[in-house]
Amino acid sequence: MGRPDGPRDAAPGGTRVASLGYHEVTDTPRSTGFQRPGAAAFTLTPATFADHLARVTTGPCCPALVTGLDLDRPGRHLLLTFDDGGKSALLVADELSRRGWRGHFFIVTGRVGNRTFLDWSEVRYLRQCGHVVGSHSHTHPDIFRELSPARMREEWRISGSLLAERLGEPCVAASVPGGEISPAVLQSVAEVGMKFLFTVEPDLRPHRVGGCWVLGRCLIKNKMPPSRVGELVQFRGWTRALAIRRLKAIARLSLPLLYRHLVARRVREFDSTHA
């Protein structure tokens, strides 16, 4: 859906942040991340991911960390993010580190230690490599905006507390599971003290809700041509992507029962065991 109404503080007009949102990178999808039909479209092969990283080098910005940016000053920035905390995050982290880059890894803390997800020693490894490690909620509710505000805050608090305890530092960044946002979603993140929230709205313009910066992302699917990634890192094509996203949001909101049915089909687990 479009940027929700509610209290917000826009960044200066010259501030643009191009954030790319990835999930799993692997040749063996059954070995990493969520084992559900909806995950397939977001799983890239290592060869394709390498091609994407090559396109990143053609852009005007090297990948940065959101924690090091001054979003109150005009500027253009590129951020790489990775959701879920599947096992393939280790390969991704090493590929970024090999290039001298850093990324953002958002962990579903309720899945840590499960068969296809990172364990806590591996989560710590990501942080030791210099990457930002943040929350992707505790249980990954798939239509997050339909939760009560209290349940939203509980998801963030549990996940953030676990990450802070295991990493020895506050958890300041998060990404919304399922991507759907609302004023209540944004407010819930601000209320638990997060400083940065990534959505899946492909919007280059950050804005602030309370003390939390809200940053849009373009989700990367495996059918996206690498040339399209090249456009995105050049800060081109974002307006069109946002318009398409908002049109789809209107359809989802106008047909809520159908949308819930489709989500339920996409997130049905292939098996019932995760150990």
Stockholm file with secondary structure:
# STOCKHOLM 1.0

chainA/1-275         MGRPDGPRDAAPGGTRVASLGYHEVTDTPRSTGFQRPGAAAFTLTPATFADHLARVTTGPCCPALVTGLDLDRPGRHLLLTFDDGGKSALLVADELSRRGWRGHFFIVTGRVGNRTFLDWSEVRYLRQCGHVVGSHSHTHPDIFRELSPARMREEWRISGSLLAERLGEPCVAASVPGGEISPAVLQSVAEVGMKFLFTVEPDLRPHRVGGCWVLGRCLIKNKMPPSRVGELVQFRGWTRALAIRRLKAIARLSLPLLYRHLVARRVREFDSTHA
#=GR chainA/1-275 SS CCCCSSCCEECCTTEEEEEEEECCBCSCGGGSSCCSGGGGGGCBCHHHHHHHHHHHTTSSSCBCCGGGCCTTSCEEEEEEEEEECBTTHHHHHHHHHHTTCCCEEEECGGGTTSTTBCCHHHHHHHHHTTCEEEESCSSCCTTGGGSCHHHHHHHHHHHHHHHHHHHTSCCCEEECTTSCCCHHHHHHHHHTTCSEEECSCCCSCCEEETTEEEECCEECCTTSCHHHHHHHHTTCSHHHHHHHHHHHHHHHHHCHHHHHHHHHHHTCCSCSCCC
#=GC SS_cons         CCCCSSCCEECCTTEEEEEEEECCBCSCGGGSSCCSGGGGGGCBCHHHHHHHHHHHTTSSSCBCCGGGCCTTSCEEEEEEEEEECBTTHHHHHHHHHHTTCCCEEEECGGGTTSTTBCCHHHHHHHHHTTCEEEESCSSCCTTGGGSCHHHHHHHHHHHHHHHHHHHTSCCCEEECTTSCCCHHHHHHHHHTTCSEEECSCCCSCCEEETTEEEECCEECCTTSCHHHHHHHHTTCSHHHHHHHHHHHHHHHHHCHHHHHHHHHHHTCCSCSCCC
//
